[in-house]
């Protein structure tokens, strides 16, 4: 990783890295503007992995994500219900903080009547048959993900899974969809597809 302070620091680089690795994400975002070397270190992929590992091992930084919009397969176009996303500290103590997040796309906040939400390592995957995005609430940024061909033809009756593939160093989305009219008749047939976020395919 890049030296975080260079010759201007009286502390060894490894001590500075250790201190940065143990900061919450909001503090890290502020410290990125201190100097170019800190910015480079905090953006380094290896640093990001180490910080994620530290945060995952610290129960006080873990969060539980809740949404109230998992109701059914039905897509009600007349619904005016606004999906709510809550983040609760995983310790579940009496003084646990609860945070309300607004979905990053305005349409998700006001026009969406069916929103699926999955999370992994602090990232949130959101899907509503028309759009799919990968969102990082901590830094308030998101990226659009192309909807696979399987769903372009038929976007009904879809369920998602979202996880990190440590071997490939890649986030992957699992799509499970009831095929054709089998949803209505007898034994169901399922189509399954795995989407790579890195490869966009």
C-alpha positions, 0 to 999 in steps of 0.5 A, spaced: 500 500 500 502 507 499 505 510 504 500 514 508 504 520 510 511 520 507 516 524 511 512 528 514 509 523 519 513 522 526 509 515 526 511 509 522 507 507 516 505 501 519 502 504 525 498 509 521 495 504 517 493 500 523 490 506 526 486 508 519 484 500 519 480 501 526 476 507 524 469 507 522 467 508 515 465 516 516 471 518 519 475 515 513 471 518 508 473 525 512 480 523 513 481 522 505 482 529 504 487 530 509 493 529 504 494 525 497 498 519 500 492 518 505 487 518 500 491 513 496 492 509 502 484 509 503 482 507 496 487 502 496 484 495 494 488 491 499 486 497 505 479 496 503 479 489 504 483 489 511 478 494 513 472 490 511 475 484 515 476 488 521 469 491 521 466 484 520 470 482 526 467 488 530 460 487 533 459 494 534 460 496 527 455 490 524 448 492 522 442 489 521 438 491 514 430 491 514 425 492 509 418 492 509 417 490 502 418 483 501 410 482 501 409 477 495 410 476 488 404 481 486 406 487 483 401 493 484 401 498 480 396 502 483 400 502 490 403 509 493 407 505 499 414 508 500 419 502 501 423 503 508 430 501 509 432 501 516 439 499 519 439 497 526 446 495 530 447 488 530 448 488 538 441 489 539 442 493 545 437 497 549 440 503 546 442 501 539 441 506 534 436 505 528 437 509 521 432 510 516 435 510 509 432 513 503 433 509 496 438 512 492 433 512 486 428 517 487 423 512 483 425 507 488 422 512 493 416 514 490 414 510 484 416 503 486 411 498 489 415 492 489 422 492 491 427 486 493 433 488 497 439 484 499 446 486 502 453 483 503 459 486 506 455 493 507 453 493 500 446 493 498 443 490 492 436 493 490 431 490 484 424 492 482 423 489 475 425 495 471 432 497 475 437 494 479 443 497 482 448 496 487 448 501 493 454 503 498 450 507 503 456 509 507 459 513 502 452 515 498 454 512 492 451 507 487 452 504 480 447 501 475 447 493 474 444 491 467 438 486 468 440 479 465 437 477 458 433 471 462 429 477 466 429 482 459 424 476 456 420 475 463 421 479 469 415 476 473 416 471 479 424 473 481 428 472 487 435 474 488 441 472 492 447 476 493 454 474 496 461 475 495 465 470 492 472 470 495 476 465 490 474 470 484 474 476 489 467 478 486 460 480 488 455 475 485 448 476 484 443 469 484 437 470 480 431 464 481 425 465 476 419 461 475 419 459 468 413 461 463 407 458 465 409 453 470 408 458 476 400 457 475 400 450 473 402 444 478 410 442 478 414 449 477 420 449 473 425 454 475 431 458 471 437 460 475 442 465 473 449 467 476 451 474 475 458 477 476 458 484 478 466 485 476 464 482 469 457 485 468 455 478 465 
